[in-house]
Amino acid sequence: MIPSEIKKKIIKILKSLGTTDSDANITAEVLLEGDLRGYINHGINRLPQILEGVKNKTIDLRVKPELIKNHGGIATINGNYGLGYPIGSMAMKLAVEKSIKYGIGAVGVINCSHLGIMGYYSEIASKRGFIGISMTTSSPALVLNGGKIKTLGTNPISYSIPYKEFPITVDFSTAKIPRGLVYQYLNENKELPDGCAVDKIGNPTTDPKKALEGGLLPFGNGDMKGLFLNMLISILCGSTIGGVINPKVTGTRNMTEKPNKGDFFIAINVNKTTNKEDFDKKNIELFKFIKDQNIKFRIPNERSYKTRMKNLKNGIEVPEKTKKIFEEYGLWE
């Protein structure tokens, strides 16, 4: 289906439920970006999850986010269990505005729903010429090395750097594989790669069902580095901004619970740390040096950028659950 048509349908559904024009537009845009870039587990197949949260009254589409801390380059927003996509966009835009004045802006968010791909928010900064960093927690899915209790979330992080053709954007889960991929493998009746998950008694498993009962492992080969990065994200998105600790995060998968996770957004104004023209020149030099080596390493976001261009031209497939929602609202032809 043509991406612009999908966006119109999602906006129409959200507006019928009381979402503002702006919030509906941002939400549809972020969801669509997931599919356009090839991250289907964080794309329009999240629409059913949003509607489930609205039905269960764990997501409030009419609520307004509240600025509860605001000191110089730092701020914290309480999302009041609202829709995450527009709140995340608002937070990164505020971080950018603070970086214009102070050189760096850092904005935390507590109590809002799922944000979709984190690279979308990092690019709000990079598209304006700043470095953008975004991160978020999720409900417990990851066990500690050698453990069997879900303790931390998959806790993705993204950074984006302005570049000539497209932003250099990195977006990854700090678990060895994203939880969404486990659900995808479960639906497709496929086994997980080795070394990604354990069952409920802590034994290694490649069975997606047992992995969901047990937990995922941090990235890395048991050297703890993935776990340490995950813990940093957990603290920045938790206790640092007045949120809950990661084992108590709810509402990112189970929509019968309110979303109390945390998010953290940083914008760095390179004009305050160096000369922007020099910054751009050196980054072009760096990536040329890398590309000239003719190795398998690819420039971050290069593949996503090409995938996006192809999907904009050829259209994207609508997941079955999302198609059924379109049918229920009389929007499927």
C-alpha positions, 0 to 999 in steps of 0.5 A, spaced: 500 500 500 502 507 498 505 509 505 501 516 504 494 512 504 496 508 510 498 515 514 491 518 512 488 511 515 492 511 521 490 519 522 483 518 521 483 512 526 486 516 532 482 523 531 476 519 531 478 517 538 480 524 540 487 525 538 489 532 536 491 533 529 498 534 531 499 528 535 495 523 530 500 526 525 506 525 529 504 518 531 502 516 524 509 518 521 513 515 526 509 508 525 510 509 518 517 510 519 518 504 522 516 500 516 519 504 511 526 503 514 525 496 515 523 495 522 517 492 521 516 490 529 516 497 531 512 500 525 504 500 523 503 493 527 504 497 533 497 500 532 493 494 535 497 495 541 495 503 541 488 501 541 488 496 546 491 501 551 486 506 549 480 500 550 484 498 557 484 506 559 492 505 560 493 510 554 490 516 555 489 520 548 487 526 550 492 528 556 497 533 556 504 532 558 507 536 564 513 540 564 515 538 572 523 540 572 526 545 568 533 548 569 537 551 564 539 545 559 535 540 563 528 538 563 523 532 565 516 531 562 511 527 565 507 524 560 501 522 564 500 516 561 499 519 554 501 517 547 509 516 547 510 518 539 508 526 540 511 526 547 518 523 545 518 528 539 516 534 544 522 532 548 527 532 543 525 538 540 525 541 547 532 538 548 534 542 541 532 548 543 536 548 550 542 546 546 541 552 542 542 556 548 546 552 552 550 548 548 547 541 550 540 540 552 538 533 556 530 532 557 527 526 560 520 523 560 516 519 565 510 515 564 508 515 556 507 509 552 511 506 546 516 511 542 517 506 536 524 507 533 528 511 537 532 513 531 526 518 529 527 522 535 535 522 534 534 525 527 530 531 529 536 533 532 541 531 526 536 534 521 537 541 524 545 540 524 546 537 532 548 531 534 542 527 537 541 521 542 535 518 544 534 512 549 528 508 553 527 503 557 522 497 557 518 492 561 523 487 564 525 482 558 533 481 559 536 477 565 543 478 568 549 473 565 548 467 569 541 469 571 534 467 570 530 473 573 527 478 568 531 484 571 532 490 565 528 492 559 531 491 552 533 498 553 534 501 546 539 507 544 540 511 538 545 516 536 544 521 529 550 525 526 548 530 521 552 528 514 551 530 507 547 525 504 543 522 510 544 522 517 549 517 520 544 514 525 545 508 529 539 505 533 539 498 537 537 494 542 542 492 548 539 485 548 542 480 543 536 481 539 529 485 540 523 482 544 519 484 537 523 479 533 522 474 538 515 475 537 516 475 530 520 468 530 514 465 534 509 467 529 513 464 523 515 458 527 522 459 527 528 458 532 532 463 535 539 464 534 544 460 539 546 464 545 540 470 545 535 467 550 534 462 556 528 459 559 525 460 565 530 456 569 536 459 566 538 454 561 539 456 554 534 456 549 532 457 541 525 456 542 521 463 542 516 461 547 520 459 552 525 465 551 518 469 552 517 465 559 525 466 561 528 472 558 533 475 553 541 476 554 545 482 553 549 483 547 556 481 547 559 474 548 558 474 556 563 480 557 558 484 560 559 490 556 552 490 553 549 489 560 553 495 563 550 499 557 543 497 558 544 499 566 546 506 564 540 507 560 536 504 565 539 509 570 538 515 565 531 513 564 529 511 571 532 514 577 536 520 574 529 523 572 525 521 578 522 514 574 521 507 577 527 502 577 527 498 571 524 491 574 518 495 575 517 498 568 510 496 566 506 497 560 510 497 554 508 490 552 502 488 556 497 493 555 493 492 561 498 496 565 499 503 565 506 505 561 511 508 567 517 507 563 522 512 562 526 516 556 532 520 555 533 525 549 540 529 548 542 534 543 549 537 542 550 543 539 557 542 535 557 550 534 558 551 541 564 545 541 567 546 535 566 549 528 560 546 524 564 546 518 570 543 520 566 538 524 562 536 517 569 536 513 572 531 518 566 526 519 566 526 511 574 524 511 572 519 517 567 515 513 571 516 506 577 513 510 572 507 512 569 506 505 576 506 502 578 500 506 572 496 502 570 492 507 564 489 509 562 494 514 557 499 512 555 506 514 550 506 519 543 508 516 545 507 509 541 501 508 535 504 512 536 510 507 536 505 501 530 501 504 526 507 505 527 510 498 525 503 495 519 502 500 516 510 498 516 508 491 514 501 491 509 501 498 509 497 504 505 491 506 500 492 511 500 487 517 494 482 518 492 485 525 493 492 522 489 490 516 483 488 520 483 494 524 482 498 517 477 494 516 473 495 522 473 502 521 471 502 514 478 504 511 480 498 507 478 497 500 
